[in-house]
Amino acid sequence: MNSSTALKGPNSYRNINSSLVPAGVLGDGFMASGLTIQNTAGPGAHQAVAFRSDSDLSILENCEFIGNQDTVYAHSLRQYYKSCRIQGNIDFIFGNSASFFQDCLILIAPRQVDPEKGEDNAVTAHARTDPAQSTGFVFQNCVINGTDEYMNLYHIKPKVHNNFLGRPWKEYSRTVFIGCTLEALISPDGWMAWDGEFALKTLYYGEFHNTGPGSDTSKRVNWSSCIPEDRVRSYSVQDFIQGDHWIPL
């Protein structure tokens, strides 16, 4: 399905709570819980968004987003994802929002029609276009792994299946992973270039106190960072998206 359903206003999710349809949300204060949104176009369709959000102060909790390339288009403004399951492959969390992903399960799925041949996947593609923008993606206490189907392929021939935490869609791309579990499918490089040297001197890609076999930063690309401990708080829910003023406790 490539068309989208536009939803507006707080609690509009009740209109499609049991649906499996791609959706777009507009208007401040959108909230959803226990919702599954899936794009069934398949890996051969390339870009096929399941969910797009332009809702400031939006909260998505215990939701599931299923797709392949470009699953979640966190397009703009402040968004909070709590205990969600997000599945895709190339650039499957992307956009220029200030989004906070907390306690989420992030799963890479086979991307190609013949995935056993190998593939390169990037979990994120953030699109900050100006250093003055307060946008970026923060992942806290999330698990980054593959679906069972993907991991079966990966274990058979791991050298042809390369997976990265992100790549820079726009010049000032910003993404950080804090206290996450990074499983073995994450490449030692950690991060992927978009096109040659594009954005490598202006992006900010950071990691802090992650665990798991994919968390070793000793072989990371030299244009990524280990976040200094005195700067970690700037990527908290309170400081990054002012969540203490609008996210219910």
Secondary structure, DSSP 8 states (H G I E B T S, - for coil): ----EEEESTTGGGGGTT----EEEESTT-EEES-EEE--S-GGG-B--SEEEE-TTEEEES-EEE-SBT-EEE-SSEEEEES-EEEESTT-EEESSEEEEES-EEEE---SSSGGG-EEEEEEEE---STT---EEEEES-EEEE-HHHHHHHHH-GGGEEEEEE--SSTT-EEEEES-EE-TTB-TT----SSTTTTTTT-EEEEES-BSTT---TT--TTSEE--GGGGGGGSHHHHH-GGGTS--
